[in-house]
Amino acid sequence: MTDTLSICLAQLNPVVGNVEANIARARSARAEAAAKGADLIVFTELFVSGYPPEDLVLKPAFQDAARAVLEDFAADTADGGPAVLIGVPLRDAGLLHNSVALLEGGKVAEVRHKQMLPNYGVFDEMRVFAPGRNPDPIPFRGIKLGVPICEDIWHEHVVATLKARGADLLLVPNGSPFEATKHGARMDHVRARISESGLPLAYVNQVGGQDELVFDGASFVMNTDFTVPLSMPAFDEALVMTEWTRGEAGWTCAAGARAPDPEGLEAIYSACVLGLRDYVNKNRFPGVVLGLSGGIDSAICAAMAADALGPDKVRCVMLPSKYTSQESLDDAEACAKLIGTRLDTVAISETVDAIEGALAPLFEGHDPDITEENIQSRARGLLLMALSNKFGDMVVTTGNKSEVSVGYATLYGDMNGGFNPIKDLYKMQVFALCEWRNQNKPAIGLGPDGRVIPQRIIDKPPSAELREDQKDEDSLPPYPVLDDILEGLVEHEQSAEEIIARGHDRDVVKRIEHLLYIAEYKRRQAAPGVKIGRKYFGRDRRYPITNGFRDAR
């Protein structure tokens, strides 16, 4: 029985579906771990398939491919190097499981299945997996490893069973997506499990973007005295060795490097950057193109794109109409210069005139209204998509959550695009992130240091500039008011009366609730974007399009 153990924690970025590439990455990591003297390397939840595989994992050919590469990788462990603990979808007795496998001695030595399958928010695991049943710890070199998988750690009885069956320490592979306040909740649950079991714990979390989800990594170890001897960086890959010693009170991990916890505006900005980066790179786009209007939303998206991909892979386009102010033209130019991106100008006036001319016989006798405003937006969307088709760059769409909530976005116009990094950010969050980025740069950022957004863009009243002297607040409440109402309606599912009781005008609340419901059809057609808060439109909040309910009276 050993009294020391060297465990390498592999916080890596798999690609969903690419089992060959994921195993190649695992092989490379194992080689690094071997060079450092590791006894065991621990990968994250479903690393072989990537997480979450969604319905892809139901495809028999995909299951067979995952099993084949797992067994091929297991053969490597006949070399006497580190054993491997890795997440993989496996079929057992006719049932498909979210599993972990111990690879040792040239074979798949042990398999354990996830017990608690999350079926809330962004999770839908009960749709594709069968639950495991109270597994024993995994025997490894004379000790017993408890391996609760992700959601298992949030439930007391799973760890209690492992403790009762002799577990010496806990290794937790995770695919835990980022939310703005989630890291603290993870730490609280880990403390609770340690308090109940008296066992130390290593929490190993996936990193990277997968469609709407971003996994922040931020893996860590916690000893039984609740100290954190080491923690891994957020939003970046890392391989970290942990050194464990058995004493009279059980196992303890030695102190190592401590990375900052993911929190605040830096964490939100970094999540947006990583989500956009991986969506572009994993889908093999050469770069991105976006409309840079001189407004705050497109400015922050351009900055995020430069931080995600490097300024040389970002193409900004100013698309002025007859209503575009000289101030906006100047601000867009100044912003592109600060960020270091290319800026082209394509005027839309002639395009809009041609469309309106074609429709003139049908519109005769009708006064101009929002239709003509939407034609401008759709002309811009058409031109951006043409640039995307011609050069292969993905269009970044730039609508914030406040506007998308109430339908102040144009289908097939400013909603055109492949991905939206600020889709889950309210307008006031956008303002705060602009101020933050002008004073800071994220650790993963590839853009320039220093100010990237002209202060005039932050200070001026927001406007779509689709008619003379237009301001957003002509049609909407001030953004601090709007965002507070939406925070109640969307994030917390509060009743209208609860929101009114906080001091909001009844008629305003009633109108915003109505706009929120009738815009559902637009959101169903919107591009994916980074999930930041607790109620992301689509994965978290799945409201019907046809909906006669109104709470506000």
C-alpha positions in Angstrom: 0.0 0.0 0.0 1.4 3.3 -1.1 1.7 6.4 1.2 2.4 8.8 -1.6 0.7 9.5 -4.9 1.4 11.8 -7.8 -1.7 12.8 -9.7 -1.7 15.0 -12.8 -4.9 17.0 -13.3 -5.6 17.6 -17.0 -7.8 20.7 -17.6 -8.1 20.5 -21.4 -10.3 21.7 -24.3 -11.8 18.7 -26.2 -13.8 19.0 -29.4 -17.3 17.4 -29.3 -17.4 14.5 -31.7 -13.8 14.4 -32.7 -12.8 11.3 -30.7 -9.6 10.8 -32.6 -8.3 14.3 -31.9 -9.4 14.1 -28.2 -7.5 10.9 -27.7 -4.5 12.3 -29.4 -4.6 15.3 -27.0 -5.0 12.8 -24.1 -1.9 10.8 -25.3 0.2 14.0 -25.5 -1.0 15.0 -22.0 -0.2 11.5 -20.6 3.3 11.8 -22.1 3.8 15.1 -20.3 2.5 13.6 -17.1 4.9 10.6 -17.4 7.8 13.0 -17.8 6.8 14.6 -14.5 6.6 11.3 -12.7 2.8 11.0 -12.4 1.2 7.8 -11.1 -2.2 8.8 -12.5 -3.6 11.4 -14.9 -7.2 12.5 -14.5 -9.2 13.9 -17.4 -12.6 15.6 -17.4 -16.1 14.3 -17.8 -16.8 12.7 -21.2 -13.4 13.9 -22.5 -13.3 11.2 -25.2 -16.6 12.4 -26.8 -16.4 16.0 -25.7 -19.1 17.5 -23.4 -22.0 17.8 -23.9 -22.4 15.4 -26.9 -26.2 15.9 -26.9 -28.1 13.5 -29.2 -24.9 12.7 -31.1 -24.1 10.2 -28.3 -27.2 8.2 -29.3 -25.7 7.3 -32.6 -24.4 3.7 -32.5 -21.5 4.5 -34.8 -20.4 7.3 -32.5 -20.6 5.0 -29.5 -18.5 2.4 -31.3 -15.9 5.0 -32.3 -15.6 6.3 -28.7 -15.2 2.7 -27.4 -12.6 1.9 -30.0 -10.3 4.9 -29.3 -10.7 4.2 -25.6 -9.4 0.7 -25.9 -6.6 1.7 -28.2 -5.5 4.3 -25.7 -5.8 1.8 -22.9 -3.2 -0.4 -24.7 -0.7 2.4 -24.2 -0.8 1.9 -20.4 1.1 -1.4 -20.8 4.2 0.7 -20.9 4.2 1.1 -17.1 3.6 4.8 -17.3 0.8 6.7 -15.6 -2.6 5.1 -15.3 -5.5 7.1 -16.9 -8.9 8.1 -15.5 -10.9 9.5 -18.3 -14.6 10.3 -19.1 -16.3 8.4 -21.9 -19.8 7.4 -23.0 -20.1 3.6 -22.6 -22.9 1.1 -23.2 -23.2 -1.5 -20.4 -25.8 -4.2 -20.4 -27.7 -2.5 -23.1 -27.8 0.9 -21.4 -25.8 4.0 -22.3 -23.9 5.7 -19.5 -21.9 8.8 -18.8 -18.9 6.9 -17.5 -15.3 7.1 -16.3 -12.8 4.4 -17.1 -9.5 3.6 -15.4 -6.9 2.5 -18.0 -4.1 0.6 -16.5 -1.9 -2.4 -17.4 -2.8 -2.1 -21.1 -6.5 -2.5 -20.6 -9.7 -0.9 -19.4 -9.3 -2.0 -15.8 -12.4 -0.4 -14.2 -15.5 1.5 -15.2 -17.9 3.6 -13.1 -21.1 5.3 -14.2 -22.5 8.8 -13.3 -25.4 8.4 -10.9 -27.1 11.8 -10.8 -28.1 13.0 -14.3 -28.9 16.7 -14.4 -32.1 17.5 -16.2 -32.5 21.3 -15.6 -31.3 24.5 -17.2 -28.8 23.7 -20.0 -28.6 20.0 -19.0 -30.6 17.2 -20.6 -28.7 14.1 -19.6 -31.7 12.0 -18.7 -32.6 12.2 -22.4 -29.5 10.3 -23.5 -28.0 8.5 -20.5 -29.1 5.9 -17.9 -28.0 6.5 -14.3 -25.4 4.4 -12.6 -26.2 2.7 -9.3 -24.1 3.4 -6.2 -20.7 2.3 -7.5 -17.8 1.2 -5.2 -14.6 3.2 -5.2 -12.0 2.3 -7.8 -9.1 0.2 -6.4 -5.7 1.7 -7.4 -2.3 0.7 -6.1 -3.6 -0.3 -2.7 -5.9 2.7 -2.1 -9.5 3.3 -3.1 -10.5 6.3 -5.3 -14.0 7.7 -5.0 -15.0 9.1 -8.4 -18.2 11.0 -8.2 -18.9 12.5 -11.7 -19.8 16.2 -11.9 -23.4 16.4 -10.7 -22.8 13.6 -8.3 -20.8 15.9 -6.1 -23.9 18.1 -5.6 -25.7 15.3 -3.8 -24.7 14.2 -0.3 -25.7 10.5 -0.6 -23.3 9.8 -3.5 -20.2 10.7 -1.5 -21.6 9.2 1.7 -21.9 5.9 -0.1 -18.3 6.1 -1.5 -17.1 6.9 2.1 -19.0 4.0 3.6 -17.4 1.7 1.0 -13.9 2.7 1.9 -12.9 5.6 -0.4 -9.6 7.3 0.6 -9.9 10.4 -1.5 -12.2 11.9 -4.1 -11.4 12.6 -7.7 -14.2 14.5 -9.5 -14.2 14.8 -13.3 -16.4 17.7 -14.4 -18.1 19.3 -17.4 -19.4 22.3 -15.4 -20.3 25.3 -17.6 -19.6 28.8 -16.6 -22.1 31.1 -15.0 -21.3 34.5 -13.6 -21.7 33.4 -9.9 -21.2 29.7 -10.2 -17.7 29.2 -8.9 -18.6 30.1 -5.4 -21.5 27.6 -5.4 -19.1 24.9 -6.6 -16.8 25.6 -3.7 -19.7 25.5 -1.2 -20.8 22.1 -2.4 -17.2 20.8 -2.2 -16.8 22.0 1.4 -20.1 20.3 2.3 -19.0 17.0 0.8 -15.6 17.2 2.6 -17.3 18.1 5.9 -19.6 15.2 5.6 -17.1 12.6 4.4 -13.8 13.7 5.9 -12.2 13.1 2.5 -10.0 15.5 0.4 -11.1 16.2 -3.1 -9.6 17.1 -6.5 -12.1 18.9 -8.8 -11.1 18.7 -12.5 -13.2 20.8 -14.8 -13.2 21.0 -18.6 -12.2 24.3 -20.3 -13.4 25.7 -23.6 -16.4 26.7 -25.7 -19.0 24.4 -27.0 -21.8 26.2 -28.9 -23.6 28.3 -26.3 -21.7 26.9 -23.3 -18.3 28.0 -22.0 -16.4 25.8 -19.6 -14.2 27.9 -17.4 -11.8 25.2 -16.0 -10.7 26.7 -12.7 -9.9 23.2 -11.3 -8.7 23.0 -7.7 -7.9 20.7 -4.8 -9.4 21.0 -1.3 -7.9 19.3 1.7 -10.0 18.1 4.7 -9.2 21.3 6.6 -10.9 23.2 3.7 -7.7 24.8 2.6 -7.1 25.0 -1.2 -3.5 24.0 -1.7 -3.6 24.7 -5.5 -5.9 26.0 -8.1 -5.7 26.1 -11.9 -6.3 29.0 -14.3 -9.7 29.9 -15.5 -10.5 29.9 -19.3 -7.2 28.3 -20.3 -5.8 24.8 -20.6 -3.4 23.5 -17.9 -1.7 20.3 -16.8 -0.9 20.4 -13.1 0.9 17.9 -10.9 -0.5 17.3 -7.4 1.5 15.5 -4.7 -0.4 13.5 -2.1 0.8 12.0 1.1 -1.0 9.7 3.5 -0.7 10.6 7.2 -2.5 9.6 10.4 -5.5 11.8 9.4 -5.7 10.5 5.9 -4.5 11.9 2.5 -3.3 15.5 2.1 -2.3 17.4 -1.1 0.9 19.5 -0.9 0.7 23.2 -1.7 1.2 24.3 -5.3 0.4 27.4 -7.5 -2.8 29.3 -6.9 -4.6 30.9 -9.9 -7.2 33.6 -9.3 -10.8 32.5 -9.1 -13.0 33.4 -12.0 -15.1 36.2 -10.8 -16.6 39.6 -11.7 -16.3 41.5 -15.0 -13.0 39.8 -16.0 -14.7 36.4 -15.8 -17.7 37.5 -17.9 -15.5 39.2 -20.5 -13.1 36.1 -20.7 -16.1 33.8 -21.1 -17.3 35.8 -24.1 -13.9 35.8 -25.6 -13.3 32.1 -25.2 -16.8 31.2 -26.4 -16.3 33.2 -29.6 -12.8 31.9 -30.1 -13.7 28.3 -29.9 -16.9 28.7 -32.0 -14.9 30.2 -34.8 -11.8 27.9 -34.5 -13.6 24.6 -33.9 -15.9 25.3 -36.9 -12.9 26.3 -38.9 -13.8 29.8 -40.0 -10.7 31.8 -41.1 -11.9 34.9 -39.2 -14.9 37.1 -38.5 -16.7 40.1 -40.1 -19.0 42.5 -38.3 -20.8 45.8 -38.8 -19.1 48.5 -36.7 -21.7 51.2 -36.3 -20.0 53.6 -33.9 -22.3 52.3 -31.2 -21.4 50.5 -28.0 -22.6 47.0 -28.8 -20.6 46.6 -32.0 -17.6 48.2 -30.3 -17.5 45.7 -27.5 -18.0 42.8 -29.9 -15.1 44.0 -32.1 -12.9 44.2 -29.0 -14.0 40.7 -28.0 -13.3 39.4 -31.5 -9.8 40.9 -31.5 -9.1 39.4 -28.1 -10.5 36.0 -29.3 -8.7 35.8 -32.6 -6.2 38.6 -33.0 -7.0 41.9 -34.7 -5.7 40.5 -38.1 -8.6 38.0 -38.2 -11.3 40.7 -37.6 -12.9 42.6 -40.5 -15.1 45.6 -39.4 -17.4 47.2 -41.9 -19.1 50.6 -41.5 -22.5 50.6 -43.3 -23.7 54.2 -43.3 -27.1 55.3 -44.4 -28.4 58.8 -44.9 -29.2 58.9 -41.1 -25.7 57.9 -40.0 -24.1 60.9 -38.2 -20.6 62.1 -38.8 -20.0 61.4 -35.1 -20.7 57.7 -35.7 -18.4 57.5 -38.7 -15.6 59.1 -36.7 -16.3 56.9 -33.7 -16.2 53.7 -35.7 -13.0 54.7 -37.3 -11.4 55.6 -34.0 -12.6 52.3 -32.5 -11.2 50.2 -35.3 -7.9 52.1 -35.0 -7.6 51.4 -31.3 -8.4 47.7 -31.7 -6.1 47.4 -34.7 -8.7 45.9 -37.1 -9.4 46.5 -40.7 -12.3 48.9 -41.4 -14.1 49.0 -44.7 -17.0 51.3 -45.6 -19.9 50.2 -47.7 -22.7 52.8 -48.0 -26.2 51.4 -48.0 -28.2 54.4 -49.3 -28.3 53.2 -52.9 -29.3 49.7 -51.9 -32.1 51.0 -49.6 -33.3 53.4 -52.4 -33.4 50.4 -54.8 -35.4 48.3 -52.4 -37.8 51.1 -51.6 -38.2 51.9 -55.3 -39.1 48.3 -56.1 -41.7 48.4 -53.3 -43.1 51.9 -54.1 -46.0 50.7 -56.2 -47.1 48.3 -53.4 -46.5 50.9 -50.6 -48.4 53.7 -52.4 -50.8 55.5 -50.0 -49.0 54.3 -46.9 -46.8 56.5 -44.7 -43.3 55.5 -43.9 -43.0 53.6 -40.6 -40.8 50.9 -39.0 -40.9 49.0 -42.3 -38.5 51.5 -43.9 -36.2 51.3 -40.8 -36.1 47.5 -41.1 -35.2 47.7 -44.8 -32.0 49.6 -43.7 -31.1 47.0 -41.2 -31.8 44.1 -43.6 -29.7 45.8 -46.3 -26.8 45.8 -43.8 -27.4 42.2 -43.0 -27.5 41.3 -46.7 -24.1 43.0 -47.3 -22.4 41.4 -44.3 -23.6 38.0 -45.4 -22.3 38.6 -48.9 -18.9 39.4 -47.5 -19.1 36.2 -45.4 -20.0 34.1 -48.4 -17.2 35.6 -50.5 -14.4 35.4 -48.1 -15.5 32.7 -45.6 -15.4 34.9 -42.5 -18.2 34.3 -40.0 -20.6 37.2 -39.3 -20.6 38.3 -35.7 -24.0 39.6 -34.6 -24.0 42.2 -31.9 -27.4 42.5 -30.2 -27.5 42.6 -26.4 -30.0 40.8 -24.2 -32.0 43.9 -23.3 -32.8 44.6 -26.9 -33.3 40.9 -27.8 -35.6 40.5 -24.8 -38.1 43.1 -26.1 -37.7 42.5 -29.8 -35.7 45.6 -30.6 -33.7 43.7 -33.2 -34.5 43.0 -36.9 -34.8 39.5 -38.2 -32.6 39.0 -41.3 -31.0 42.3 -40.5 -28.9 43.1 -37.4 -29.8 39.6 -36.1 -27.9 38.1 -39.1 -24.8 36.2 -38.1 -23.3 33.0 -36.9 -22.5 33.8 -33.3 -23.2 36.6 -30.8 -20.7 37.0 -27.9 -23.0 39.4 -26.0 -26.3 37.6 -26.5 -26.7 37.0 -22.7 -25.5 40.4 -21.6 -27.9 43.2 -20.6 -27.1 46.7 -21.8 -25.8 47.9 -18.5 -23.4 45.0 -18.4 -22.2 46.0 -21.8 -21.4 49.5 -20.5 -19.6 48.0 -17.5 -17.5 45.7 -19.7 -16.5 48.5 -22.0 -15.2 50.4 -19.0 -13.4 47.3 -17.7 -11.8 46.4 -21.0 -10.5 50.0 -21.4 -8.5 49.5 -18.1 -7.7 45.8 -18.4 -6.9 43.0 -20.7 -7.9 39.4 -20.1 -5.1 36.9 -19.6 -6.3 35.0 -22.7 -6.7 38.2 -24.8 -4.9 38.5 -28.1 -5.9 42.2 -28.7 -4.0 45.3 -27.8 -3.3 46.6 -24.4 -4.9 49.8 -23.1 -8.0 51.6 -24.3 -9.9 49.9 -27.1 -13.2 51.7 -27.1 -13.4 55.5 -27.5 -15.0 57.2 -24.4 -17.4 59.0 -26.7 -19.0 55.7 -27.7 -19.5 54.9 -24.0 -20.9 58.3 -23.1 -23.3 59.1 -26.0 -27.0 58.1 -25.9 -27.5 54.7 -27.7 -29.2 55.0 -31.1 -29.9 52.7 -34.0 -29.8 55.7 -36.3 -32.6 54.5 -38.5 -34.4 57.8 -38.6 -33.6 61.4 -37.8 -32.5 62.1 -34.2 -33.5 58.6 -33.1 -32.6 57.5 -29.6 -33.3 54.1 -28.0 -35.0 55.8 -25.1 -37.6 57.3 -27.5 -39.2 53.8 -27.5 -37.8 52.1 -24.4 -37.4 53.0 -20.7 -33.9 54.1 -19.7 -31.7 51.0 -19.7 -31.2 50.9 -15.9 -35.0 50.7 -15.6 -35.4 48.2 -18.5 -32.6 45.9 -17.3 -34.0 45.8 -13.8 -37.5 44.9 -15.0 -36.0 42.2 -17.3 -33.8 40.9 -14.6 -36.9 40.2 -12.6 -39.0 38.8 -15.4 -36.3 36.6 -17.0 -33.6 35.7 -14.6 -35.8 35.3 -11.5 -39.3 34.6 -13.0 -40.8 37.2 -10.7 -44.4 38.2 -10.9 -45.4 41.6 -12.2 -46.6 42.6 -8.8 -43.2 41.8 -7.2 -41.5 44.0 -9.8 -44.0 46.8 -9.4 -43.5 46.6 -5.6 -39.8 47.4 -6.2 -40.9 50.8 -7.5 -41.5 50.3 -11.2 -44.4 51.9 -13.0 -47.3 49.4 -13.6 -47.8 50.4 -17.2 -44.1 50.1 -18.0 -43.9 46.6 -16.5 -47.0 45.6 -18.4 -45.6 46.8 -21.7 -42.2 45.2 -21.1 -43.8 41.9 -20.2 -45.9 42.0 -23.4 -42.9 42.8 -25.6 -40.9 40.0 -23.9 -43.5 37.4 -24.8 -44.2 38.5 -28.3 -40.5 38.6 -29.3 -40.1 34.8 -28.6 -40.4 34.0 -32.3 -37.4 36.3 -33.1 -35.3 34.7 -30.4 -36.0 31.2 -31.8 -34.3 32.4 -35.0 -31.4 34.1 -33.4 -27.7 33.1 -33.7 -26.2 31.2 -30.7 -24.2 33.1 -28.2 -22.3 32.7 -25.0 -24.3 31.8 -21.9 -23.4 34.1 -19.0 -26.4 34.2 -16.6 -28.8 31.8 -15.1 -31.5 32.1 -17.8 -30.0 32.0 -21.2 -32.6 32.3 -24.0 -33.1 28.9 -25.5 -31.1 26.4 -23.5 -32.3 27.7 -20.1 -35.5 29.6 -20.8 -37.8 27.7 -23.3 -41.0 29.6 -23.6 -43.7 28.9 -26.2 -44.0 31.2 -29.1 -47.8 31.1 -29.1 -48.5 32.3 -25.6 -51.7 34.0 -24.3 -50.6 34.4 -20.7 -50.1 37.8 -19.3 -49.3 38.4 -15.6 -49.3 42.2 -15.5 -52.8 43.7 -15.3 
